[in-house]
Amino acid sequence: MRKSRWQRLGKLAAVPLALATLCVLLVCGAFNAPRPAPWALLGLIVAGVLARFALGARDRKQAVEEAALCGIVALALTQLAPPLQPLLYLLAAGYTLALPLKLSIPLCCALLGLDAALLQLPQQWPVWLAHASFAALFGSLYHALLGARLAAARRAEAFAVKRRVAEAEERAKELRLVATAESNPERELLAGVAEVEEVLRGALAVAEAALHPHAVAVFLLSPDGESVRLRECL
């Protein structure tokens, strides 16, 4: 039992330990050249996380780990080829789109913290400030666009529901299922019952014409659910 507990702990800590190792290698400059060992380790970790992703269900912890790994990969590529720096801005936007703010903001801060560790501060303070500004701009724009799109979708949904309810109310009035303000409620009730009975007779006639049975009948369940009552038959 103790062994299985350690195995579970090992599985839970495997990816965080791998991410911590990659962060150390990144800060030490291991990815600033095409060295086989660091890139092979990065490839193995990425392959393992992708295999876990393909297996199915994911929780929030795994989503954060995968997002952090994407940030490390982007920074490693940036360290190898500095012109790929815009990957950080796209990643900040991706965090905003894929994760809630309480997760995306800490991930963006961690990404910018690693970026600061890669730069020679304070000499390159303006460079890091530009990186942070563009990352914040991309994340904010995508969050604003996503929020506007969700708000528009909610308004469209509310309008569709309201229109559907209005159509249903109008049809109920036409079928005398509800009373209008200028009508007699008792007369509307009787008219509604007559309309429903006429619909039942029409449905039975259609069934008889289509199926040619010996008899067609509609039984209604009683309110207490204990018995049925013959309502219409042909």
HUUR-V524453 format. One record per backbone hydrogen bond with DSSP energy under -0.5 kcal/mol. NH is the residue of the N-H (numbers start at 1). CO is the residue of the C=O. If there is no record, write none. Layout:
BEGIN
nh=NH co=CO
nh=NH co=CO
END
This chain:
BEGIN
nh=5 co=1
nh=6 co=2
nh=7 co=3
nh=8 co=4
nh=9 co=5
nh=10 co=6
nh=11 co=7
nh=12 co=8
nh=13 co=9
nh=14 co=10
nh=15 co=11
nh=16 co=12
nh=17 co=13
nh=18 co=14
nh=19 co=15
nh=20 co=16
nh=21 co=17
nh=22 co=18
nh=23 co=19
nh=24 co=20
nh=25 co=21
nh=26 co=22
nh=27 co=23
nh=28 co=24
nh=29 co=26
nh=30 co=25
nh=32 co=29
nh=35 co=33
nh=39 co=35
nh=40 co=36
nh=41 co=37
nh=42 co=38
nh=43 co=39
nh=44 co=40
nh=45 co=41
nh=46 co=42
nh=47 co=43
nh=48 co=44
nh=49 co=45
nh=50 co=46
nh=51 co=47
nh=52 co=48
nh=53 co=49
nh=54 co=50
nh=55 co=51
nh=55 co=52
nh=56 co=53
nh=63 co=59
nh=64 co=60
nh=65 co=61
nh=66 co=62
nh=67 co=63
nh=68 co=64
nh=69 co=65
nh=70 co=66
nh=71 co=67
nh=72 co=68
nh=73 co=69
nh=74 co=70
nh=75 co=71
nh=76 co=72
nh=77 co=73
nh=78 co=74
nh=79 co=75
nh=80 co=76
nh=81 co=77
nh=84 co=81
nh=85 co=82
nh=86 co=83
nh=87 co=84
nh=88 co=85
nh=89 co=85
nh=90 co=86
nh=91 co=87
nh=92 co=88
nh=93 co=89
nh=94 co=90
nh=95 co=91
nh=96 co=92
nh=97 co=93
nh=98 co=94
nh=99 co=95
nh=103 co=100
nh=104 co=100
nh=105 co=101
nh=107 co=103
nh=108 co=104
nh=109 co=105
nh=110 co=106
nh=111 co=107
nh=112 co=108
nh=113 co=109
nh=114 co=110
nh=115 co=111
nh=116 co=112
nh=117 co=113
nh=118 co=114
nh=119 co=115
nh=121 co=119
nh=124 co=120
nh=125 co=122
nh=128 co=124
nh=129 co=125
nh=130 co=126
nh=131 co=127
nh=132 co=128
nh=133 co=129
nh=134 co=130
nh=135 co=131
nh=136 co=132
nh=137 co=133
nh=138 co=134
nh=139 co=135
nh=140 co=136
nh=141 co=137
nh=142 co=138
nh=143 co=139
nh=144 co=140
nh=145 co=141
nh=146 co=142
nh=147 co=143
nh=148 co=144
nh=149 co=145
nh=150 co=146
nh=151 co=147
nh=152 co=148
nh=153 co=149
nh=154 co=150
nh=155 co=151
nh=156 co=152
nh=157 co=153
nh=158 co=154
nh=159 co=155
nh=160 co=156
nh=161 co=157
nh=162 co=158
nh=163 co=159
nh=164 co=160
nh=165 co=161
nh=166 co=162
nh=167 co=163
nh=168 co=164
nh=169 co=165
nh=170 co=166
nh=171 co=167
nh=172 co=168
nh=173 co=169
nh=174 co=170
nh=175 co=171
nh=176 co=173
nh=177 co=172
nh=178 co=172
nh=183 co=180
nh=185 co=183
nh=188 co=184
nh=189 co=185
nh=190 co=186
nh=191 co=187
nh=192 co=188
nh=193 co=189
nh=194 co=190
nh=195 co=191
nh=196 co=192
nh=197 co=193
nh=198 co=194
nh=199 co=195
nh=200 co=196
nh=201 co=197
nh=202 co=198
nh=203 co=199
nh=204 co=200
nh=205 co=201
nh=206 co=202
nh=207 co=203
nh=208 co=204
nh=209 co=205
nh=210 co=206
nh=211 co=207
nh=212 co=208
nh=218 co=232
nh=220 co=229
nh=222 co=227
nh=225 co=222
nh=229 co=220
nh=231 co=218
nh=232 co=218
nh=234 co=216
END
